[in-house]
Amino acid sequence: MILKRLTQYKIHHLIGWLLYFSIAAAGYNRFYENKLDLLLVTSVYVFSHALMYYISQYVLTAFSFKKGRPWLFFIGYVLLAIFLSFVMYGVIYLILGDQMPLYFGKEFLTVFSVFLISNLFMGGVLIGIKSMIDKSRQQKFEKERKQESLLSELSYLKAQVNPHFLFNTINSVYVLIKMNPDKAADMLIKLSDLLRSQLYDFSSDKITIEEEINYLENYIELEKLRRAHRLEVHFEKEGLLQGFSLPPLLMIPFLENCFKHLSSDTDKSNIVRIRMTRNFSKLSVEFSNTFDKQSAPRKEGGIGLPNVKRRLALLFPDKYQLEINRTDELFRVNLELDLSDYE
């Protein structure tokens, strides 16, 4: 708060100039016997450099670049330095009088050149520092704006998962109510547990891998209630699947699609297989399911897969690989995540 107030009222500028004055006065102290002359001459230097900076930064820059003629800035900058150097010479001569040659030399051109170089150099240094500060602030602002936009988009994509999942599952419950009310009741309980996880357990940006696996297993149990006929689900887990985190609801769209496009054979098993492995910071997950050739979708539909692809691109830029392919009877998704920078 204090720093913000200092910046708001430009008090930090005053502190900076006082510090600059103190350093300059200390540096030239040994050359002056009369300390009043030291303070006055140093004040002239500091005041001239301040005018050089403020007029260049807030008048010349605004005028020349607004007109689209940056070369005007350089002409004005040099003319301003020449004018202030003349003023410096006159004021310092009034302060020191006949003693001026003792400190600065007898030749006017030599003394004037010292003042001119001083104005040009210090004005350039201060403008350069201001430019670097402005650039740093702009980069910070752009980074924060990009981060804010990223978080907003991720929140939107995450929110999309809930109605998508809910829509698919309610349809399943609706079908099962007519066929088997008892199973429909069990299914609603499972659905309630899943929704509770979404509302309360998955409200943060990260969840543990244990929570993600538990959620997938609960979803599988829910689907088993609906698809009891010739359904085989294999969930294989290898490696150290604990002690790390993931974005919530990242895997469920793949599992949803497994059941959404699952085959409905009556003479053989309809298989869903999930294989999850971890090797150091690499997490690999494979989803596969059998499907009917006649009813297989020609292209990806719905919002599930496009949603999760966008989330992966935002959360794991250049840190993931996603392959989706199918054979004659098998649809397969391979996802590999590099979690080294995510934790």
N, C-alpha and C positions, 0 to 999 in steps of 0.2 A: 504493500500500500504506500509506504514512504517513497519507494523508488518510482512508483507510478505518479505520485504527486510531484516529485522532483522533475520528472520528464514532462508532465503536463504544463508546468509553469516555467520550463526551461531553466530551472535553478541549477541543473547540472552544467549548463553552459557557463554560468557565472562562476561556479566552483572550478571549472576547467581553466577559465581565463585567470583566475586568482592563482591557481597552481602554476600556470605558465609564467605569470608575472614574477612569482616567488623564485622560480628556477632561473629565469633570465637575470633577475636582480642579483641573485647569489653568484651567478656565473661572471657578471661584470663588476662585482663588488671591488675586486683588487685594483681596477683601473681608475676608480674615482676616489679622490680624497674627500670631496664634498658629497655626503650621502644624499642630500636633497637633490643635487644634480643627477645622481644615480637613479633615484626614484622617478624623477620627472622624465628623464630620457627613456627609461625602461617603459614608462607609461605610454610615451609617444609610440614606441615600437609596438607594444601590445595593442594599442588602440588602432594603429594603422593596419596591423595584421587582422584584427577583428573586422574592420571595415572591408578589407580585401576579401575575407571569407564570406561575410554575410551578403554583401552586394553581389558578389559573383554567384553564390549559391542560390539566393532567393530572388535576385533581379535579373542578372544576365542569363542565367540558366533558363528561367521561366520564359523570358522574352525570346531568346534565340531559338530554343527548341520548339516553342509554341508556334513560331513563324516557320518552322521547318528549315532553318538556316543555322546549323551548328557552328559554321565558320564565324558567325557574328559573335559568338561567345568568346572565341580566342582573340578576336580583334578588340572587343570590349575589355577583356581580361588584361591585355597588355596596356591599353590606354589607361585603365584604372590604376594599374601598378605604377605607370609613369606619373600620373597625377598625384597619387598618394606619396610618391617618393619626393616630388617637389614640395608638397605640404610638410613632410617629415623634415626636409632640409631647413625650411623656413622656421618651423616651430623649434627645432633643436638649436638652430642658430640664435633664436631669441632667448633660449634657456642658458646656453653656454657662452654666448657672445664671443669675445676674442679668444676664449679658451677652446673653441671648437676645433681649430687645426691641431691642437695638442692631442685630442682624442681620435679625430677622424682623418687628419691630413689636410694639406693646404689646397690640393687640387679639387675644384668643384666636381669635375667629371668623375674622379675617383670616388669621392664621397657619395655622389648621386648614384653611381653604379652599385655601391654597397647597399644603399637603401632599396634600389630597384630589384636587385637579386634577392634581397631579404623578403620583399613583398611577394615577388613571383614564387619563390620557393615555399614560404610558409603558407601562402594562399593555396598553392597546389597540393601541399601535404594535407592540409585541413579538408580540402574538397575531396581528396582521395580517401581520407579516413571516413568522411560522411558517406561517400559512395559505397564503400565496403560495408558500413553499418546498414545502409538502406537495402543493399543487396542481400545481406544476411537476414534482415527482417522480412524481406519479400519472400525469400526461400523458406523461412520458417512459417510465414503465413500460408504459402502455397502447400507446404507439407501438412499443416494443420487442416487446411481446407480439403485437401485430398483425403486425409485420414478421416475427417468427418463425413465426407461423401462416401468413403469406403464403408464406414460403420453403418451408415444409413442404408446403404444397399444390402449389406450383409443382414441387417435386421429385417429388411423387407423379404429377402430370400428365405431367411429362416422362418419367418411368419408364414410364407407360402407353403411350407412343408405341412403345417398342421391341417389346414382345410383339405389339402390334397389327400393326405393320409386318412383323414376323417371321412371324406367322401367315399373313398374306396371301401373302407371297413364297414360303414353303415349300410352300404349296398349288400355286403356279405351277410350282415345281421338280418337284413330285411328278407333275404332269400331263405335263411335258415329258420326264421320264425315260423314259417308255414310248414317246413319239413320236420323240424325237431325243436319244439319250444324249450325243452330243458337245455339242450345244447346252446340255443340262442341266449338263454339266461347266463350260462357260463361264459359265453362269448362276450356278453355285455360287461361282465365283471372284469374280464381280461382287458376289454377296451377301456374300461374305467381306469384300470391300473396304468395303461399306456398313456392315457390323457393326463393322468396325475403326474406322471414323470415329465411330460412335455410342459405342463404348466408350472411345476414347482422345481423339479430336479434339474431341468434343462434350461432354466431361465438365464443362466450365466453364459459367458462366451466359450467356456471350456467345460468338458466333463471328463471323468476318468474313463479309461478303456474298459474297466470293469462295468461301469454303468452302461456304456455303449453295448457291450456284449450282452448284458442282462436284458436290455431293451430289445435287442434282436431276438433273443431267445423267447421273450414273452410274445413278441409278434409271431414267431414261428408257432408257438403253442396256440395262439389265436387262430392261425390259419389251419392248423391241424384239426381244430374243432369243426371248421367249416368244410374241410376237404379230407374227410377221413378215408374215403375210398381210394385205395391203391396209391397212397401218398407216401413217399419216402423223403425224409429230410436228413441230410448229413451235415453237421456243423463240426468241422475239424479245426482244432486250435493247436498251434505249434509255436515254440519260442517263449520268451518272457513277456507274456501279455498282461503286464501290470506295471504300475508306477509311472504311467505317462498319460497325457491328456489329448483329447481330440475336440474339434468343433462338434457341438451336439447335432444329432439327426443327420449326420453326413452319410452314413451307410444305408439308412432305411430306404431311400428311393431305389437302390439297386435290389434290395430284397423284395420290395413291393413289386417291382417289375418281374422278378422271378415267378411270383405267384400269379401276377396279372396275365402273363403270357405262358403259363404252365400248360403242358399237354393235358388232355382229359381222356387218356386211354383207359379202357375197361379191361383189356386183356393183358396189360403189363403195367409195371409201376411208373408213376409220374414222379420224377426225381428233381429235387432241389438240393444243391450242394454249395456249402459255404466253406471256404478254406482260408483261415487267417493265420499268418505267420509274421514273426518279427525277428529281424536280424540286425542287431545294434540299433541304429536310428531309422532303419528301413522297415516300414510296415507294408505288407503285401496282403491284399484281400482279393479272393476270387469268388465270384458268384456265377453259378451256372444252373440252367434248368432245361429240361426237355420241353419241346413244343411241337405243336401240330403244324405240318407244312402248309396245310390248307388255310389255317387261321392265323399263321404268323404274320405280324405286321411288316409291311414293306419298309417302313421308316419309323424312327422313334416318335412316339406320340406323347401327348400330355405335357405336364410341366415338370415332372419328376426329374428326368435325366438332364434336360437343359438347365434346370435349377441347380442341380448338384454340380454340373460342369462349371457354371458361373461361380459358384461358391469356391470350388477348387482353384479356379484361376485367380480369385481374389485372395484367398487364404494361403495358398501354396504356389505363388508364381515361380515357374521354372523348377518347382520342387515336387512335381507329381507326374505320373504317367498313367494314362487311362486308355485301355484298349477294349473295344467292343466288337465282337465278331460272332459268327455262328457257322455251324456246320449243317449237315442235312437235318439233324434232329436235336441239336444242342445249341443253346444260346449262352454265350460266355462273356463275362465282364471281368477284366483284370485291372485292379487299381493298386498303384504303388506310391506311397507317400514317404518323403524324406522329412522326418520330424526334428532334425537337428536344430533348425532355426525356429521351430514353432514353440518349443517348451519355454 
